[in-house]
Amino acid sequence: QPLSARLNGLADWTQIDWRRIGTTLGLIHVQGFQHADLNAHNLLIGAHDDVWVIDWDRGVQRSPGNWTDAVLARLERSLRKVYGIRCDQDDAKNAWGSLMDAHLERLKRG
């Protein structure tokens, strides 16, 4: 199910494993894969919180670098586009922080 759909109606966004999403994105990024349009519809969350990234038609492989910031900013803009000010609630901020922390940890491990 797309992340965008999983978030629909959730009273507490921290019910989703945002660390797993961040770790998955970090693993992809450390291998140099840049998604051209990472958004809340291109992240699929499985029944056991498995994470898949889809729609790689314009993706590229390149040397790791600060381009990862732009990819994550695109994802954050996507969440804001779908959910607006809901993204400013404490649980949503905590969820995003968990994603970012896990992403950074995975990048540092290489």
NORQUICOR-V80781 format. One line per field, one symbol per residue. phi: phi as a letter, one per 20 degrees, with the letter a starting at -180 (. if undefined). burial: b if it has 16 or more other ideal C-beta (glycine too) atoms within 10 Angstrom, else e. A space follows every 10 residues. Layout:
phi = ???
burial = ???
This chain:
phi = .fggfffgmf fcfffeefff ffffffffff enedefbfbf eedddegdmf ccddmegdfc dbfgafgfff ffffffffff ffdlfgfefg ffffffffgf ffffgffffm
burial = ebbbebbeee eebeebbbbb bbbbbbebbb eebbbeebbb ebbebeeeee bebeeeeeee eeeeeeebee bbeebbebbe ebbeeebeee ebeebbebbb ebbeebbeee
